[in-house]
Amino acid sequence: MNEENSYVDQVEGRNSVLELLESGKDINKIYVTKGEKHGSITKIIAKAKERKIVLVEVERNKLEKMAQTDNPQGVIAQVPPFDYCSVDEILQEAKNKNEKAFILILDGIEDPHNLGSIIRTSETAGVHGIIIPKRRSASVNSTVNKTSAGATNFMKIARVNNLNETINYLKEKDIWIYGTDMETDKMYYDEDMTGNVAIVIGSEGFGMSRLIKENCDFLIKIPMKGKITSLNASVSAGIVMYEVVKQRRV
């Protein structure tokens, strides 16, 4: 289950760069706006010097031209390619923690802001890893990293050729697959999710693909009380993830 890497060469924004520095991951170079020596920038400079990372001061307009996001907040870190992991590494993460597997599968999440938000919530909820497809999906880039508040530095993310094949592989490893679907009658809080689970979150516009839906062991939904009949994908993911957290509380 080895997966290829995708490329991202920049991490932008103060919180994201601080999280990157604290994660201990490789950093090629950090650019900061010339004369910016207050607040969290001071902390970034100190940590970069402590780790002996090359620091470059540049004019604000040059830094903004380098940026891949709208607001780099005066700091850009250049990094090696994002290191996608294998599905087996996610399973091993659960074993290392002596916990039941807790995995998120994203089917068609193409908005990098949604992906970043989901990664951030996943990290706080104790998810062992996220699985995304190589097609019809946002990949990890500077926008995703910034939206995740640096959580991409701590979350295992696998990028696979075929989600259905991966789901079958997880089933062989005794993991139950729960798909979120508005057409089912089963509420998410009525399902037992205390075992090995993988939660499938579909795209906002189309939900899960038909084959993925048919391959799930269980279909669950979030009740809708208002006139709007759908939630943002990152919100849906957060609600279901924290139901798993609630059910597994000691």
C-alpha positions as CSV (number, residue, x, y, z in Angstrom):
1,M,0.0,0.0,0.0
2,N,2.8,2.5,-0.8
3,E,1.6,5.8,-2.1
4,E,3.4,8.5,-4.1
5,N,4.2,11.9,-2.7
6,S,2.7,15.2,-3.9
7,Y,4.5,18.5,-3.9
8,V,4.1,21.5,-1.7
9,D,7.0,23.8,-1.2
10,Q,5.7,26.5,1.1
11,V,4.1,26.8,4.5
12,E,2.7,30.3,5.2
13,G,1.3,32.2,8.1
14,R,2.6,32.7,11.7
15,N,0.7,29.9,13.4
16,S,1.5,27.4,10.7
17,V,5.2,28.2,10.6
18,L,5.4,28.0,14.4
19,E,3.7,24.6,14.4
20,L,6.1,23.5,11.7
21,L,9.1,24.6,13.7
22,E,7.8,22.8,16.8
23,S,7.1,19.6,14.9
24,G,10.8,19.1,14.2
25,K,10.2,18.5,10.4
26,D,12.7,19.6,7.8
27,I,12.6,23.2,6.7
28,N,14.9,24.5,3.9
29,K,14.6,28.2,4.5
30,I,12.4,30.8,6.2
31,Y,11.6,34.2,4.7
32,V,10.4,37.0,6.9
33,T,9.4,40.6,6.1
34,K,12.3,43.0,6.6
35,G,12.1,44.9,9.9
36,E,9.3,42.6,11.3
37,K,10.7,41.9,14.8
38,H,7.6,41.8,17.1
39,G,5.0,39.4,18.3
40,S,5.1,35.8,17.1
41,I,7.6,36.7,14.4
42,T,10.2,37.1,17.1
43,K,9.4,33.6,18.4
44,I,9.7,32.2,14.9
45,I,13.1,33.9,14.4
46,A,14.4,32.6,17.7
47,K,13.2,29.0,17.1
48,A,14.7,29.1,13.5
49,K,18.1,30.3,14.9
50,E,17.9,27.6,17.6
51,R,17.4,24.9,14.9
52,K,20.0,26.6,12.6
53,I,17.6,27.1,9.8
54,V,18.5,29.7,7.2
55,L,16.6,33.0,7.7
56,V,16.2,35.5,4.9
57,E,14.7,39.0,5.3
58,V,12.9,40.4,2.3
59,E,10.9,43.4,1.5
60,R,7.1,43.1,2.1
61,N,6.1,43.3,-1.6
62,K,8.6,40.6,-2.5
63,L,7.3,38.2,0.2
64,E,3.7,38.9,-0.9
65,K,4.7,38.0,-4.5
66,M,6.2,34.7,-3.3
67,A,3.0,33.8,-1.3
68,Q,0.6,31.2,-2.5
69,T,-2.1,32.3,0.0
70,D,-3.8,35.7,0.3
71,N,-2.2,36.6,3.6
72,P,1.2,35.1,4.5
73,Q,1.4,37.3,7.7
74,G,5.0,38.2,7.0
75,V,6.5,34.7,7.0
76,I,7.0,31.9,4.5
77,A,8.8,28.6,5.2
78,Q,10.1,26.7,2.3
79,V,9.9,22.9,2.9
80,P,10.5,19.6,1.2
81,P,7.6,17.8,-0.5
82,F,4.7,16.9,1.7
83,D,5.3,13.3,2.9
84,Y,2.2,11.3,2.3
85,C,2.2,8.0,4.2
86,S,0.9,4.6,3.4
87,V,-2.4,3.2,4.7
88,D,-0.4,0.6,6.7
89,E,1.4,3.4,8.5
90,I,-2.0,4.8,9.6
91,L,-3.0,1.3,11.0
92,Q,0.4,1.1,12.7
93,E,-0.3,4.5,14.4
94,A,-3.4,3.1,16.1
95,K,-1.4,0.0,17.2
96,N,1.4,2.1,18.6
97,K,-1.1,4.0,20.7
98,N,-2.9,0.8,21.7
99,E,-6.2,2.2,20.4
100,K,-9.0,1.1,18.2
101,A,-8.4,2.4,14.6
102,F,-10.0,5.8,14.0
103,I,-9.7,6.7,10.3
104,L,-11.3,9.4,8.0
105,I,-11.9,8.7,4.3
106,L,-12.6,11.8,2.2
107,D,-14.4,11.2,-1.1
108,G,-14.3,14.2,-3.4
109,I,-13.3,17.0,-1.0
110,E,-11.9,19.4,-3.6
111,D,-11.9,22.7,-1.6
112,P,-8.5,23.1,0.1
113,H,-10.1,25.2,2.9
114,N,-12.4,22.3,3.7
115,L,-9.6,19.8,3.6
116,G,-7.5,22.0,5.9
117,S,-10.4,22.4,8.4
118,I,-11.0,18.7,8.4
119,I,-7.3,17.9,9.1
120,R,-7.4,20.4,11.9
121,T,-10.4,18.8,13.6
122,S,-9.1,15.3,12.9
123,E,-5.9,16.1,14.7
124,T,-7.7,17.4,17.8
125,A,-10.1,14.5,17.8
126,G,-7.3,11.9,17.9
127,V,-7.9,10.5,14.3
128,H,-5.0,8.2,13.4
129,G,-5.0,9.1,9.8
130,I,-6.9,10.5,6.8
131,I,-7.2,8.8,3.4
132,I,-7.8,10.9,0.2
133,P,-7.9,9.8,-3.4
134,K,-5.4,11.1,-6.0
135,R,-8.3,12.2,-8.3
136,R,-11.2,14.5,-7.4
137,S,-9.5,15.7,-4.3
138,A,-7.6,18.7,-3.0
139,S,-4.0,17.8,-2.1
140,V,-2.0,19.2,0.7
141,N,-0.7,22.6,-0.3
142,S,0.1,25.9,1.5
143,T,-3.6,26.8,1.7
144,V,-4.5,23.5,3.3
145,N,-1.6,23.8,5.7
146,K,-2.5,27.3,6.8
147,T,-6.2,26.5,7.2
148,S,-5.3,23.5,9.3
149,A,-3.3,25.8,11.6
150,G,-0.3,23.6,11.1
151,A,-2.1,20.3,11.9
152,T,-0.8,18.8,8.6
153,N,2.6,18.6,10.4
154,F,1.1,16.0,12.9
155,M,-1.6,14.2,10.9
156,K,-0.8,11.1,8.8
157,I,-2.4,11.4,5.4
158,A,-2.4,8.7,2.7
159,R,-3.2,9.4,-0.9
160,V,-4.5,6.4,-2.8
161,N,-5.3,5.4,-6.4
162,N,-8.6,3.7,-5.6
163,L,-10.8,4.4,-2.6
164,N,-12.9,1.3,-3.0
165,E,-9.9,-1.0,-3.1
166,T,-8.6,0.8,0.0
167,I,-11.9,0.3,1.8
168,N,-11.8,-3.4,1.0
169,Y,-8.3,-3.5,2.4
170,L,-9.5,-1.9,5.6
171,K,-12.3,-4.4,5.9
172,E,-9.8,-7.2,5.7
173,K,-8.1,-5.5,8.7
174,D,-11.4,-5.7,10.7
175,I,-12.3,-2.1,10.3
176,W,-16.0,-1.1,10.0
177,I,-16.8,1.5,7.3
178,Y,-19.4,4.2,8.1
179,G,-20.6,6.4,5.3
180,T,-22.4,9.7,5.9
181,D,-25.5,9.9,3.7
182,M,-28.7,12.0,4.0
183,E,-30.9,9.3,2.5
184,T,-30.5,6.7,5.3
185,D,-32.8,6.5,8.4
186,K,-30.0,5.8,10.9
187,M,-28.8,8.8,12.9
188,Y,-25.0,9.0,13.6
189,Y,-25.5,8.9,17.4
190,D,-27.5,5.7,17.3
191,E,-24.6,3.7,15.7
192,D,-22.0,1.9,17.8
193,M,-18.6,3.4,16.8
194,T,-16.5,2.1,19.7
195,G,-14.6,-0.5,17.5
196,N,-12.2,-0.1,14.6
197,V,-13.9,2.6,12.4
198,A,-13.4,4.5,9.2
199,I,-15.7,7.4,8.6
200,V,-16.4,8.4,4.9
201,I,-17.2,12.0,4.2
202,G,-18.5,12.8,0.7
203,S,-18.3,16.0,-1.2
204,E,-20.7,18.9,-0.4
205,G,-22.3,18.9,-3.9
206,F,-22.7,15.2,-4.6
207,G,-22.0,13.3,-1.4
208,M,-20.3,9.9,-1.7
209,S,-19.9,8.2,-5.1
210,R,-22.4,5.4,-5.7
211,L,-19.7,2.6,-5.5
212,I,-18.3,4.0,-2.2
213,K,-21.8,4.2,-0.8
214,E,-22.5,0.6,-1.7
215,N,-19.3,-0.5,-0.2
216,C,-20.0,1.0,3.3
217,D,-21.0,-1.3,6.1
218,F,-23.2,1.3,7.6
219,L,-24.8,4.5,6.5
220,I,-25.5,7.3,9.0
221,K,-26.9,10.8,8.8
222,I,-26.9,14.0,10.8
223,P,-30.5,15.3,11.5
224,M,-31.4,18.5,9.7
225,K,-34.0,20.7,11.5
226,G,-34.0,23.8,9.4
227,K,-34.7,24.7,5.8
228,I,-31.1,24.2,4.7
229,T,-30.7,20.5,4.0
230,S,-26.9,20.2,4.0
231,L,-23.9,21.1,6.1
232,N,-20.4,22.1,5.1
233,A,-18.3,19.0,4.7
234,S,-15.8,20.0,7.4
235,V,-18.7,20.6,9.9
236,S,-20.3,17.3,9.1
237,A,-16.9,15.6,9.6
238,G,-16.4,17.3,12.9
239,I,-19.8,16.3,14.3
240,V,-19.3,12.6,13.5
241,M,-15.7,12.6,14.6
242,Y,-16.6,13.9,18.0
243,E,-19.4,11.4,18.3
244,V,-16.7,8.7,18.1
245,V,-14.7,10.6,20.7
246,K,-17.8,10.8,23.0
247,Q,-18.5,7.0,22.6
248,R,-14.9,6.1,23.4
249,R,-14.6,8.2,26.5
250,V,-13.3,6.4,29.5
